[in-house]
Amino acid sequence: MGYVVRHPGSGTAVGLLTDLGHATRLVTERVRQLDALVVEANHDLKLLQEDVARPWALKQRIMSRHGHLSNDAAAILASEVACDRLRQVFLAHLSRDCNRPELAQQTVSGKLRQIGARHIAVAVSSQDKPTATLTV
């Protein structure tokens, strides 16, 4: 799923991407020039592959174009849509078993730092409590 919500008066835009499996070129183009992006960072590839609770067929679906974005895929997407306007990336839909909040944040923040996008804050959302946002 993917949504972009724009405030008609201010032009402020927020994007939400989850359950993508794969960020297509069209998706990437649609979420350019946002103020904030919520994107799934479902799994760490190594943790998913080493998970003994999931059968291989399920792992293959999760990693497929019909599954979920990994931390690395979320990082690539964030770096591709990074712009002066983008100030906040929220990482969502983290697997409780196959990811760790610090891994997701390090992966995405590291990729953004590599391209010089140090102005973009990366926060990991929680299923249990509200996530702090930037005040603009």
C-alpha positions in Angstrom: 0.0 0.0 0.0 1.1 3.5 -0.6 -0.5 6.8 0.1 0.6 10.5 -0.1 -1.4 13.0 1.9 -1.0 16.7 1.0 -2.3 19.7 2.9 -3.8 22.0 0.3 -2.9 25.2 2.2 0.6 24.6 3.2 1.6 22.0 0.7 2.9 19.8 3.4 3.1 16.2 2.2 3.4 12.9 4.1 3.9 9.5 2.5 3.0 6.1 3.9 4.4 2.9 2.3 3.9 -0.6 3.7 3.6 -4.2 2.5 5.3 -3.2 -0.7 7.6 -6.2 -1.3 9.4 -4.0 -3.8 9.6 -0.2 -4.3 8.9 0.2 -8.0 10.1 3.2 -10.0 6.5 4.5 -10.0 6.3 4.3 -6.1 9.7 6.0 -5.8 8.5 8.9 -8.1 5.2 9.3 -6.2 7.0 9.8 -2.9 9.5 12.4 -3.9 9.2 15.9 -2.4 7.7 14.8 0.9 8.1 16.4 4.3 7.8 13.1 6.1 7.8 9.4 5.0 6.5 6.4 6.9 8.1 3.3 5.3 8.2 -0.4 6.3 11.5 -1.8 7.4 10.1 -5.2 8.1 13.2 -7.4 8.4 16.9 -7.7 8.6 17.8 -10.2 5.8 20.3 -12.2 7.9 17.8 -12.5 10.9 15.0 -13.6 8.5 17.2 -16.2 6.9 18.4 -17.5 10.3 14.9 -17.6 11.8 14.0 -21.2 12.7 10.3 -20.6 13.3 9.4 -19.7 9.8 9.4 -22.3 7.0 11.5 -21.5 3.9 8.4 -20.9 1.7 7.3 -18.2 4.0 10.7 -16.6 4.1 10.8 -16.6 0.3 7.4 -14.8 0.2 8.5 -12.2 2.7 11.7 -11.5 0.6 9.8 -11.5 -2.7 8.2 -8.7 -4.7 5.0 -9.6 -2.9 6.4 -9.5 0.6 8.0 -6.8 2.7 10.8 -4.3 2.4 14.0 -5.2 4.3 16.0 -2.7 6.2 18.4 -2.4 3.2 15.5 -1.9 0.8 14.0 0.8 3.0 17.4 2.5 3.2 17.8 2.5 -0.5 14.3 3.9 -1.0 14.9 6.6 1.6 18.1 7.6 -0.1 16.5 7.8 -3.5 13.8 10.1 -2.3 16.0 12.2 0.0 15.7 15.9 -0.7 16.0 19.2 1.2 12.4 19.1 2.0 12.3 15.6 3.6 13.0 16.0 7.3 11.7 12.8 9.0 11.6 9.1 8.1 9.6 6.8 10.3 10.4 3.1 10.1 7.3 1.0 10.5 6.1 -2.6 10.4 9.2 -4.1 12.0 9.1 -7.8 12.5 9.4 -8.7 16.2 11.4 -11.8 15.4 13.4 -10.9 12.3 14.4 -7.3 13.0 15.7 -5.1 15.8 14.8 -1.4 16.0 18.5 -0.4 16.4 19.4 -2.4 13.2 16.7 -0.8 11.2 17.6 2.7 12.4 21.3 2.1 11.8 20.8 0.8 8.3 18.6 3.6 7.1 20.5 6.4 9.0 23.8 5.1 7.7 22.6 5.1 4.1 21.3 8.7 4.5 24.6 9.8 6.0 26.5 8.2 3.1 24.7 10.5 0.6 25.1 13.5 2.9 21.4 13.7 4.0 22.2 14.4 7.6 19.2 16.7 8.0 16.8 13.7 7.8 15.9 12.3 11.2 15.1 8.6 11.3 12.8 7.2 14.0 11.5 3.7 14.6 7.8 3.5 15.2 6.4 1.1 17.8 3.3 -0.9 17.9 3.0 -0.3 21.6 3.5 3.5 22.0 3.3 6.8 20.0 6.4 7.8 18.2 7.7 11.3 18.7 7.7 13.7 15.7 9.6 16.7 14.8 8.2 20.1 15.4 8.6 22.3 12.3 
